[in-house]
Amino acid sequence: MTAAPASPPGPNPPGTSGISPRNEPAGPDIAAVQRHTVKVLMAAQVVAGVGMGSMISSGGLLLEHLTGSAATAGLANTLTTLGAALLSVPLAALSRSRGRRAGLGTGWLIAAAGALTVLAAAALRLPPLLLAGMLLIGSGTATNLQSRYAAADLAAPGGRARALSLVVWSTTVGSVLGPNLSGPGAVLARALELPGTAGTFVFSVAAFALGWAVVHTRLRPDPLLLAARHDAAATGTGRAAPSSFATRTRGALRRVTASPSALTGLVALVLGHAVMVSVMTMTPVHLAHHGASLSVVGLTVSLHIAGMYGLSPLVGRAADRLGRIPVILLGQALYAAATLLAGMAGGRQWMVATGLFLLGLGWSCATVAGSTLLSESTDAAHRSAVQGVSDMLMNLVGAAGGALSGGLLALAGYGGLNAAAAVLLVPVSALALYLSLRTRWRR
């Protein structure tokens, strides 16, 4: 295929939100670039996933060690989720103005700085500093989530869910390996004269830095910049002019609420994430209180993450073939089974582990199908703004669930926490069933 002549350098066309194609090669094979983009995103997710997975079971336990209070343990993951909410929109805006390479790369660097801050807090025995570090590590969660949308920037409509699910799946390797670094991390922590649960954050620093390096050096051409140029050439208009955060947020929410399918996708993402975060956050604490070792806690979290990511290609294929709504409803059924099984487990570790695996699988169904439904239900000119706002809401509500989970565990036990989380399944199921019936009536 012969490339078209490169466009001459010059200012951005009016209303392109600062996205300039001048540094991107002209006329590339879109399908080839899409395949390369997915491979690079998958590689970055594999290595950076080690950083996220290694600290999931350690953050709460480290905070409990420093404060001596189990009730505060949930604040670690809560701050991570809150950090993801606060940073998702700025990172999306950075991607919108300078491309995915800048947005995703910056996200991984901020997460690395957060892990270094946690190590400093552990050395100095300063819980507030630890919470600040966990807040910054939330950038890794935001970057992880936005990577799935980057996979869909250049994807053909019929393969959008599959491309998105492949990037979600690639997190499996690193995220499943990460929690099992608790043992080596404890050895490393003793050598550094740190609390045993702090050692995994050393691995997190290296993993996040490597994720940045992969994105920064290999994500070329930038998929979002190329998609912007492609859309501008097709429509002759380019993207909407830059606007304030409040204006973008209001506009994104108006477009979502005006579309039943987009609203269903958003609610499935937001409430599904809240169910997952609230239960997962306190599971390591629950297991530790029943005498589970760090290795058992790490294995349980690994099974949970395997459920989240390991089967996502099959979930994506099902969403493309069966439809988004059936897969969202399947996710709600899996959530119900997970909260019932884990909630009734007590000290039976195999029941908790099975419940956490089903919880992760339910999250995969809700996230892959919900993200795809939301993206395809929004026009291209406003899609990136809607994606940023959806991730912000997803993590804000997840942070609220994580914040409440410690108190619910103390007041009602692990069973009560699971029961409260299961209540959130009702509105998602109702909306999905309504949309399904509405579509059939129209036929």
N, C-alpha and C positions, 0 to 999 in steps of 0.2 A: 504494500500500500504506500502510495507517495504522499508525503506530508504536504499540507497546504503551506504557502509562504507565511512566514511569521508576521504577525501584526507589528507595525512600526510602534516604537515607544511613544507614549504620550499620556496625558491625564486620563483618569477613569471616566467612562461615559457617565452622564448625569444619572443619579439615582442608583449607583452600583454598590453603595455601602462600603466604599473603600476597597472592594475586592478587585484587584487588578490582575489580568492574565499575562502581564508583560514578561514575567519570569517563567511562565509555563510554556512548554513546547506547543507549537501550533499543530492542529490537525492530527492528534494521536489517535490510535485505534482505541476507542472507548472500552471495548470488551477486554482488550489486553491490559489496559490501565486498571480496570476494575479487578481483574484477576491478581495483578501485582499488589494493588491496594489491600485486598483481603488477606493476602499472604503476609504482608508487612504488619498489618494490624494484629493478625493471629500471633505472629512472632513476639510482638510487643506485649500482648496479653499473657503469653506463656511466662515470660520472664518477670514482668511486673506483678503477675498474679501471685508469685511466691511472696512478694512483699505484703500484699493484702491478706493472703491466707495465713501467713505466719503470725500475724498479730491479732487475728480475730479472737482466738481463745486466750491470748495473753494480756490484752489491754485491761479487761475487767479484773482479772486476777492480780495484775500488778497494782492497780489502783486500790483494790481491797487490801493488799499487803501494805501499801504505804499509809492508808487511812485507818486500817483495822476495822472497817465497817463494810459488811456485805451489802448494805442498802445502797452504798455509793458505787458499787461495782458496775452497775448498768450505765453510769455516767460516761464511762470510757467509750463504749460503742455509740452512745447517744451523741456525744460530741463529734465523733467521726461522721455520723449521719448528718448532724447539723452542719458540719463543715462542708459536706458534699452539697447540701442545699444552698449554702451561702456562696459557694464557688461555682456552682453549675452554670448560672447565668453569665457571670463574667468570663468563664472559660468558653462558653458558647459564643459570646460576643467577640472574644478574641479570635475564635475560629472563623467567625463570619467576616471579620475585617482583614485577617492575615492568613487564614487558611487553617486546615486541620493540623498541619505540622506544628504550627505555633501553639494552637490551643491545647492539643494533647501533650505535646512536649513540656509546656509550662506546667500542666497539671501534674505530671510525674515528678518534675523537679520540686514543686511545692510539697508533694507527699514525702519526698526524700528529706526535705528540711524538717518536716513534722516528725519523722522517725528519729532524726538526730536530736530533736528537742526532747522527745520521750526518754532517750538514753541519758541526756543531761539531767532530766528530772529524776530519773531513777538513781543516778549517782549522787545527786544533791538531796534526795528524799523530799522533793517538793511536789505534792499532788497538784497544786494549781498549774505548775509548769507542764506537768504530764497532760492535763486536760487541754492546755493550749496546743501541745504537740498532736494530740488526737484530733483536735479541730483541723489542723493543717493536713493530717493524713486523710481527712475526708476528701481532699483533692484527688486522691487516688481512686476513691469510689466514683466521684463525678467523672473522672477521665475514663474509667472503665466503662461506665454507662454510655458516655458520648462516643466511645469507639464503635459501639454497635450501630449508631446512626451514620458514622463515617463510612461504614461498610455499605450503606445503602445510597450514598450520594450519587454514584454512577450506575447503580444496579438497574437492570430492566424490571419493569413492574411485576412480571410473573415470577421473578427470582428474588424479590426483595426480602421475604421472610427467610429464605435459605441463606442469603448472604449475611443477614443480620445474625442468624442463629450460629453460623460458623465462627464468627468472632466471639459470640457468647461462649460457645463450646471450647474455644482455645484457652479460655481462662482455667479450664479444668486442671491441666497439668500442674501449673504453678500453684493454684489455690488448694488442690488436694495435697500436694507436697508440703506446702507451707506450714499447716498446723502440726505436721509430724516432725517439724524441726524443733519442737518444744524441748525434747531431750538433749540434742546437741546444743540448743540455745542455752539450756541450764548450765551445761559444762562451760560454754563460752562466757556466760555471765559470772561464774565463779572465778574464772581466770581474770576477769575485768573488775572483780570485787563489786558486782552488781547483784540485785535480787535475781533469783533464778528465772523468774518470768520475764525479765528484761532482755535476755540474750537474743530472742527471736527478732528484736527490732534492729539488731546489727545486720541480719539477713535482709530485712526490709529496706534499709538504706541502699544496699548494693543492688537489690532487685529494682527499686524505683529508678535509680540512676541508669541502669542498663535499659529499662523501658524507654527512658528519654532518649538514650543514644540510638536505639533502633528506629524510633519515630523520626528523630532529627536527621538521621543520615539516609534513611531508606524510603521515606514516604514522599517520593518524587516521581511524577508530578503530583501536586497536591490535589486530592479528589474534589474538595469543595471549591477551590479556585477554578478547576477545570469544569466542574458542573455549572458554576456561575457563568463562565464564558459561553458554554454550550447553550444554556438557557437564554442568555442575552442574544446570541446569534439567532436562536429559533424564534424568539418573540420580538426582537428589535427594541426591547425596553430596558432590560437589565433588572436588577433587584430594586426593592423599595429603598427610598432615601433613608439615611440614618435617623433614628428617633431616640427619645429618652427611654430609660429603663421602664418607667411607669407606663409610657405610651405603648411600648412593645408588649408589656405584660397584659395590659388591658385589651389590646388588640388580639393577642393570642388567645386569651380567655374567651373573648366574644366569638371568635371563630370556632373554638371548641364547643362552647355551649350551644351554638347554632346548628351543630351537626350531631345528631344522636349517635352515629357511629364513632366520631372522634371523642365524644363525651364518654362513651362506653370504654374505649381504649384507655382514656386518661384515668378513669375511676378504677379500672382493673389494675393499672400500673401502681397508682397511689396507694389504694387500700391493700392490695396484695403485698406490696413492699412493707407496709406497716405490720401486717400479720407476721411476715417472715422475720423482720427485725425484732419485734417485741418478744417473740418466743426464743429466737436464736440467741439474743443478747444475754438472757439469764440462764440458758442451758448449762454453760460451763460452771456457773456458780452452783446451780442445783446439783450437778454431778459431783462437784467437789464436796458439797455438804453431805453427800451420801458415800463418801469415802473413795471416789474415783481418783485414779492417779492422773498425772498430766498426760501420760501416753493415751489413756482411755479418753480423756477429754479431747485430745488432738485427733484421735481416730473418729470420734463422733462428729466433730466439726468437719473432718475430711469427707465423711459420708454425706453430710449435709451439703457441702460444696459440690460433691460429685452429682448429687441430685439437681443442684442449681444449673450446672454447666454440662455435665457429661452426656446427657441425652438431648441436648438442645438441637443438634442437626435433625434428629427425628421429629422433634417438636416443630421445627421450622418447616420440614417437609409436610407434616400434618396440617400446619396452618395454611400452606399454599394449596394443598389438595382438598382438604375438608372444609376449609374456611376458618376465619379468625374466631368467630363466636363459639363454635363447638370446642375449640382448644381452650378458650378462656373459661368456659364452663367446666371442662375437664380439670383445669387448674383449681377451681373452687372446690370440686369434689375431693381432689388430692389434699387440699388444705384442711378440709373437714376431717378426713381420715387421719391426717398428721396430728392435728390438735387433740383429737379423741385418744389416739394411741399414746402420745407423749403425756397428755394430761392424766392418764390413768396409770402411768408407769411406776410412779413412786421411785423406789431405789433400784428397779430392774433396768439395768443399763442397756440391755438389748432392745427393750421397748422404746427407750429414749432415742437410741441410735436409729431405729427403724422409723420412728416418727419424724426425726430430723431429716432423714433422707427423703421422705414423702413431702416434707415441708419445702425442701429445696426443689423437688420436681414440680410441685405446684407453682412455685415462684417462676420456674422456667417457662411453664405454659402461659402464665399470666403476663410475663415480661415480653416474651418473643411475640406472642399473638397480639398483645395489647399495644406494643411499640409499633408493630407493622400496621395495625388498624388505625392508630393515631396518625402515623405518617402519611398513609395513602388517603386519609380522609381530609387532609389539609392541603391547600394549594401550595405550589412550589415557592411562591414569593414569600410566604409566611411560615414555611415549614420549620426553618431553623429556629425561629423565635418560639414556636409552639414546642419544639423539642426541648429547648432550654428551660422553658417554664414548667414543662411536665417533669423534668428531672428535679427542678427546684421543689415542686410540690411533693413529688415522690419522696424526697429525702427529708423535707420538713415534717411530713406526717410520720415518716419512719422514725425521725428523731423524737417526736412526741411519744410514739409507741415505746421506744427504748427508754425514754425518761420515766414513763409510768411503770415500766416493767419491774423495776426494782421494788417500788412500793407495793405493787400487786403481788409480787412474790412473797414479800414480808407479811402482807395482810391475808392473802387467800391461798398461798402456796402455789406450787408449780401447776397444779391442776386448775386452780382458779385463773391463773394467768392465761393458760391455753383456752379456757372457756371464754374469757373476755376477748381474746384475739379472734375466736371463731365468729363472734357477733358481726365482725366487719365483712364477713362473706355474704351477708344478706343483701346489702345494696348492690354489690357487683353482680350477683346472680340475678337479681331482679332486673337490672338494666340490660344484661345480656339476653335474658329471656324475652324482655320487651322488644329489643331490637330484632331478635330472631323472628318473633311473631309478626312484627311490623313489616319485615321484609317478605314474609310469606303472604301476608294480606295483600301487599302491593302486586304480587305475582298473580 
